[in-house]
Amino acid sequence: MEFPVSIKTKNIPHASPNVNIFFPVVLNLKNENAQSRINHTIVTLLNKILIEQSYYDPSLVEMQAYYEIKNNQRGILSLNLIVYSFTGGAHGTTIIKSLTFDTASGKSYILSEMFKPGSDYVKVLSAIIQKDIKNWGIDLVDGFNGIDKEQDFYIADTSIVIYFQIYDITPGYWGFPYFPIPLLDISNIIRPNSPLDRMMAFT
């Protein structure tokens, strides 16, 4: 049985009380190399987001960075890093980026690695999302042309959640459009031994 991994919250000190940066650190893994790999990947992505969100810009007024654990079971850790920043003007901006790890090896996965080669997962997932957009009455900015081959995603128990950044496909008032897809609905295209396959085994 794969137990949940231990996670500690750390922060990056900043002179301004309006800048608060919190991020997760994985602890006590048996495989120290895997632990180091996971933590390095988290910090590297976080720093990339901070740069995009003007952390080092003198015009920065406020920044709030935090995280959400979406799955921490069966040897799969899936999490979101969320960063809000405000540099003046009408409103701030928020970015969400996700990471999904095999906690035994420390490997992080991109979307294409979840599906069988040649399965045309982009077409399959896009069709499901297109149907949800219609059924849920979601307003679009300029239609829906399908997902990118490495679209943002995370795992939540026995579903994969595909999502888009604010303004990518919807007006700002829709926030982040999330599309949870039950693994049983796409079981025929899931790659064997991938994180999705391991989560599927318990559905």
Steps between C-alpha positions, in 0.01 A plus 500: 500500500626848408443745785457877455829691497583750774479862392618812680411857408791740459505868413732745329555803727429839347532855631143585403208369712299491175726233350449150638657202324412154632597173332507126583806297590489119499661332802607157621489305175697176507658592168695819570574552131127490422432746780768738374369469145143583604600799711732636231223475241256684727742785574603531135139532383414737784788730411392499134148606602633767737705651218197499269293663774748787557650387832825677417331806351520825706139571400374197696232609749371166629569131448344194659640156414369176645430141403229233501555126531264327259615139540734344755437127493603178322847640432368792295535862613310761298500865604425852384718807543291820501647850474304825509677827429398864479718769344238774476209561266149362515576153634772245564574176319503140617687203353449135593747232399494133597749224563436126520770271642577135549619519860715187470718639219436874523405515132256772399256431217367705211161431347623301200671249730163402646365346180586222259712603200278555197183519710415853378431601859480866394197427282337276763540745789404799284176328399408437864578860594306633201195308621543635855528856369166458325327318786619748762426809291854634524563829323799499266719784379553367150368145474681187614768354277604212725769454763874531454695175496657599833196672649500583871359218713503339841377174648223499759436149628344306208468794260736704289419870505583698186497876548576828326649825620273801549412659164638205300158387378249683721431858613658603828179462702515121446830481689695181431301250291548150649387180329512186717502182293440164675777254421247228423376713208844496333635167625563369147765767426679515837865396479585186700699569821440875474366692802152486349528124461603463862206712615268302271590178678303621802185616325 
